[in-house]
Amino acid sequence: MSNSSHSFVSPTGFCGFMSILSAMRYCLGPPSDLGSMWVALGFMPFGLFFDFMDGKVARWRHKSSLMGQELDSLADLVSFGVAPAASAFALGLRSALDTLLLSFFVLCALTRLARFNVTVSSLPKDAAGKSKYFEGFPAPTSLSIVAMMAYCLFQGSVLERVPGGALAAGTLLEVHPAVGVFVAWGCAMVSRTVRVPKP
């Protein structure tokens, strides 16, 4: 990865961090003011755009570096691991068990990205030298969950109205079944049997 492509990695991480701050801002304000949450969810697709441009520029210049690879993974962790979990917390998955399971999702994203850096050179390549498939869901696929959260926000299904409600409400074991989407996605990211063809 060249220095030119590094300029796209930094915006990816910036978008993720701004998303996290916007989710925190929503938590500090009145629940009816959804503007900060829309901003939080909106920054993540921009992160994907810059992530895509990063790879595009690196392939165009036929240059890569270990530093670029590590920067890309760290930026992806912020934008597609921590940021979606922060938005989910802001939107209502706030019980102790919810946060534990959201942490599991973030750790799965971390593991997925670290494993990619270690194994990318050993994956089967096509004629152009690109890996034929991803092993486990790529971290940016978490934008599918972001789309679900945006739909819930549009419908007003947040906080006390989170789809599925809460189990064991008011106890230490309170949990929202909706957090299961994050658990399932995290498992798919670290799976060695799930193979997603590269476009």
Summary of the structure (lengths in Angstrom):
residues: 199
radius of gyration: 17.6
end to end distance: 19.7
largest distance: 57.3
contacts: 660
relative contact order: 0.15
helix: 70%
strand: 5%
